[in-house]
Amino acid sequence: MFRRRPLTPADTSDLVPPLAPDDHVTFDRVTKSFGEVGVLKGIDIRFKRHETAVIIGGSGAGKTTLLRLLIGLDRPTAGRILVDGIDISRLGEVDLNRVRRKFGMVFQYAALLDSLTVLDNVAFPLREHRKDMSRAAVRDKVVAMLNLLGLYDKEGHMPSELSGGQRKRVGLARALMLEPEVLVYDEPTSGLDPHTSRMVDDLIEETRSRFDVTSIVISHDMASAFRIAHHVYLLIDGAVAAAGTPEDLAFGANDAARAFIAASGVASEQLERIAGGRTISRAARQAEERRVLEAEGESGQDVP
């Protein structure tokens, strides 16, 4: 049974090492088993506030189970999942629903209701959770969000009239309606052509920056992960096999990470990273580092 009293950060006092102020969502020694089958095996991850973290891994790695635990649809067999220092795995349904409102979910393939207009799809969370809002206020908020995401005059369209990229934007607009602190993306580039995939990557980064959210992306797409992530976590057989910045995984010595990247069919040298609103390749970064070293040498500074 769930424990019914509300929890406070004091309930996490035995967490070692202590939580940092920018630790937004934390998996602390999380395991999940179904009967005799262990799916997640001692997961330790700290999702940093206002950053993008990408969970990558192949089929059967445990990504879907981790996602279900993350948004409170299931509970761990052992360990803790903390949101702002509160262990959500020990909350009752009332308190858990309050915490869930901190999360927005962007589903694979957008998961729009085909019988509803774009307006009604995006308005759905407001009509469920903000019954105090008038119909006019709901419409105004939906249209404003659609315009922010470049979907001008699309509120009356049906999902079938939209492109794949537009459907993704509608799904994102719906996820943002309750002004979440954390956006969770489930395979956002799955089934998209390379051009649209890059547009979705740009949208994830733009959304993180514009709305100041923490982004957690579940993906198998290494090229996408490298472009958008501040930190990447590679799951293999229910355990974190590699963790670090995209550069750590792509150019470091971790054999599991290098093998996963090789299996993805993308050469490390061709991976790109979004930084400061521009895309920087490995080769461009190396050239920039050389220019800095040369400039320091010419100015008489010590060059490491």
C-alpha positions in Angstrom: 0.0 0.0 0.0 1.1 3.6 -0.6 2.0 5.5 2.6 -0.7 8.2 3.0 1.1 11.1 4.7 2.7 13.8 2.5 6.5 13.4 2.3 9.1 16.2 2.8 12.7 16.4 1.7 13.6 15.2 5.3 12.5 11.7 4.1 15.5 11.6 1.8 18.1 12.4 4.5 19.9 9.1 4.0 20.6 9.7 0.3 24.3 9.4 -0.2 25.7 11.7 -1.6 23.2 14.4 -0.7 21.1 16.0 -3.3 22.4 19.1 -5.1 20.2 22.2 -5.7 20.1 21.4 -9.4 19.0 17.8 -9.0 15.5 17.9 -10.3 14.6 14.2 -10.7 16.7 11.5 -9.1 16.8 7.7 -9.5 18.5 6.4 -6.4 19.4 2.7 -6.6 16.2 1.8 -8.4 15.4 -1.7 -9.3 12.3 -3.1 -10.9 11.3 -6.7 -11.2 8.3 -8.5 -12.6 8.2 -11.8 -10.8 11.5 -13.5 -11.2 12.5 -11.2 -14.1 14.7 -8.2 -13.2 14.1 -5.3 -15.7 16.0 -2.5 -14.0 19.0 -3.2 -11.9 20.3 -0.5 -9.5 19.7 2.6 -11.7 21.4 5.8 -10.4 20.6 8.9 -12.5 20.4 12.5 -11.6 18.4 14.6 -14.0 19.7 18.2 -13.7 17.3 21.1 -13.6 16.8 23.0 -16.9 19.0 20.5 -18.8 18.3 17.9 -21.4 19.1 14.3 -20.6 18.7 11.5 -23.1 18.2 7.8 -22.2 19.3 5.6 -25.0 19.4 1.9 -25.5 18.1 -0.9 -27.7 14.9 -2.9 -27.5 14.6 -4.6 -24.2 17.1 -2.4 -22.4 14.5 -1.1 -19.9 13.7 2.3 -21.3 9.9 1.9 -21.3 10.0 0.6 -17.7 12.1 3.5 -16.6 9.7 5.9 -18.3 6.7 4.4 -16.5 8.5 4.8 -13.2 9.5 8.3 -14.0 5.9 9.5 -14.5 4.5 7.5 -11.6 2.6 4.9 -13.6 4.5 2.2 -11.8 6.6 1.9 -8.6 10.1 0.5 -8.2 10.7 -2.8 -6.5 13.5 -1.2 -4.5 15.2 2.2 -4.4 13.7 5.7 -4.7 12.6 8.2 -7.3 12.8 11.7 -6.1 11.2 14.8 -7.6 12.5 18.0 -5.9 13.6 15.8 -3.0 10.3 14.0 -2.6 10.1 10.2 -3.0 7.2 9.8 -5.3 7.3 6.0 -5.0 5.9 6.3 -1.5 3.1 8.8 -2.2 -0.6 8.1 -2.1 -2.7 8.8 -5.2 -3.7 12.3 -4.2 -0.2 13.5 -3.5 1.1 11.6 -6.6 -1.3 13.3 -8.9 -0.1 16.7 -7.6 3.5 15.7 -8.5 2.4 14.3 -11.9 1.3 17.8 -12.8 5.0 18.8 -12.8 5.4 16.5 -15.8 4.4 16.9 -19.4 4.4 13.9 -21.7 5.1 14.1 -25.4 4.1 10.7 -26.8 5.6 8.7 -29.6 3.8 9.7 -32.9 2.2 12.5 -30.9 -0.8 10.2 -29.9 -3.4 12.8 -31.0 -7.1 11.9 -31.0 -8.0 11.8 -34.6 -11.7 12.6 -34.0 -10.8 15.9 -32.4 -9.6 19.2 -33.9 -6.1 20.5 -33.0 -7.8 23.0 -30.7 -9.6 20.2 -28.8 -6.6 18.0 -28.6 -4.4 20.7 -27.1 -7.2 21.9 -24.8 -7.8 18.4 -23.3 -5.5 18.8 -20.2 -7.0 22.2 -19.4 -10.5 20.9 -19.6 -9.6 18.0 -17.4 -7.6 19.8 -14.7 -8.6 23.5 -15.0 -12.3 23.4 -14.9 -12.3 27.0 -13.5 -11.2 28.3 -16.9 -13.8 29.6 -19.3 -14.1 28.3 -22.8 -12.8 31.6 -24.2 -9.8 31.5 -21.8 -9.0 28.0 -22.8 -9.2 28.8 -26.5 -7.0 31.9 -26.0 -4.3 29.9 -24.2 -4.4 27.1 -26.8 -4.1 29.5 -29.8 -1.3 31.4 -28.1 0.7 28.2 -27.6 0.1 27.0 -31.1 1.3 30.4 -32.4 4.4 30.2 -30.2 5.2 26.8 -31.8 4.7 28.1 -35.3 1.2 26.5 -35.9 -0.6 29.6 -37.0 -4.3 29.1 -37.9 -4.1 25.4 -37.3 -6.5 25.2 -34.4 -9.5 24.2 -36.6 -7.5 21.5 -38.5 -7.9 17.7 -37.9 -4.8 15.7 -37.1 -5.0 13.9 -40.5 -4.5 17.3 -42.2 -1.1 17.9 -40.6 2.4 16.8 -41.5 4.5 14.6 -39.2 6.4 17.5 -37.8 3.2 19.5 -37.2 1.7 16.6 -35.3 4.8 16.6 -33.1 4.3 20.3 -32.4 0.6 19.8 -31.5 1.6 17.0 -29.1 4.2 19.3 -27.6 1.6 22.1 -27.3 -0.7 19.8 -25.4 2.1 18.7 -23.0 2.9 22.4 -22.2 -0.7 23.4 -21.4 -0.4 22.8 -17.6 3.0 24.6 -17.6 5.1 21.6 -16.5 8.6 21.7 -15.0 9.7 18.5 -16.7 9.0 17.4 -20.3 9.3 13.7 -21.0 9.7 12.7 -24.7 9.1 9.1 -25.8 11.0 8.3 -28.9 10.4 11.8 -30.4 12.2 11.1 -33.7 10.9 7.6 -34.3 9.5 7.1 -37.8 10.6 10.5 -39.0 12.8 11.3 -42.0 16.2 12.8 -41.3 15.1 16.4 -42.1 12.1 16.2 -39.8 14.1 14.5 -37.1 16.5 17.5 -37.1 13.5 19.8 -36.9 12.3 17.9 -33.8 15.7 18.1 -32.2 15.7 21.8 -32.7 12.2 22.0 -31.3 13.2 20.1 -28.1 16.2 22.5 -27.6 14.1 25.6 -28.4 11.4 24.5 -26.0 13.9 23.8 -23.2 15.4 27.2 -23.6 12.2 29.2 -24.1 10.1 27.5 -21.3 13.0 26.8 -18.9 12.0 23.2 -18.5 14.0 20.0 -17.7 13.9 17.7 -20.7 14.1 13.9 -20.4 14.2 12.1 -23.7 13.8 8.3 -24.2 15.3 7.4 -27.5 17.3 4.9 -29.5 18.5 7.6 -31.9 22.2 8.3 -31.1 22.6 11.1 -33.6 19.6 12.9 -32.1 20.9 12.2 -28.6 24.2 13.8 -29.3 22.7 16.9 -30.9 20.4 17.8 -27.9 21.7 16.2 -24.7 23.7 17.7 -21.9 24.0 14.2 -20.5 23.4 10.8 -22.0 22.7 7.5 -20.2 23.1 4.2 -22.1 20.9 1.4 -20.8 21.9 -2.2 -21.6 20.1 -5.1 -20.0 18.5 -2.9 -17.3 21.7 -1.2 -16.1 23.4 2.1 -16.9 26.3 0.9 -19.0 27.7 4.4 -19.8 26.9 7.9 -18.7 28.3 11.3 -19.4 28.2 14.2 -21.9 27.7 13.3 -25.5 31.4 13.8 -26.1 32.2 11.4 -23.3 30.2 8.6 -24.9 31.1 9.4 -28.5 34.9 9.9 -28.1 35.6 8.3 -24.7 37.0 4.9 -23.9 33.7 3.2 -22.8 33.5 0.1 -25.0 29.7 -0.3 -24.5 29.1 3.3 -25.7 31.4 3.0 -28.7 29.8 -0.3 -29.7 26.3 1.1 -29.5 27.3 4.1 -31.6 29.0 1.9 -34.1 25.8 -0.3 -34.3 23.7 2.8 -34.9 25.5 3.2 -38.2 26.6 6.8 -37.4 30.3 7.6 -37.3 31.4 9.4 -34.2 33.2 12.0 -36.3 29.9 12.9 -38.1 27.9 13.4 -34.9 26.8 17.0 -34.3 25.9 19.0 -31.2 23.5 21.9 -30.8 25.3 24.6 -28.8 24.3 28.2 -28.3 21.8 28.0 -31.1 24.2 26.6 -33.7 25.3 23.1 -34.7 28.9 22.3 -34.0 30.6 19.2 -35.4 33.5 17.4 -33.8 35.8 18.7 -36.6 34.6 22.3 -36.0 35.2 22.0 -32.2 38.8 20.7 -32.8 39.5 23.6 -35.3 38.2 26.0 -32.7 40.4 24.5 -30.0 43.4 24.8 -32.3 42.6 28.5 -33.0 42.5 29.2 -29.3 45.8 27.4 -28.6 47.4 29.3 -31.5 46.1 32.6 -30.2 47.4 31.9 -26.7 50.8 30.9 -28.2 51.0 34.1 -30.1 50.1 36.2 -27.1 52.8 34.6 -25.0 50.5 32.7 -22.7 51.3 29.3 -21.5 49.7 26.6 -23.7 48.8 23.4 -21.8 
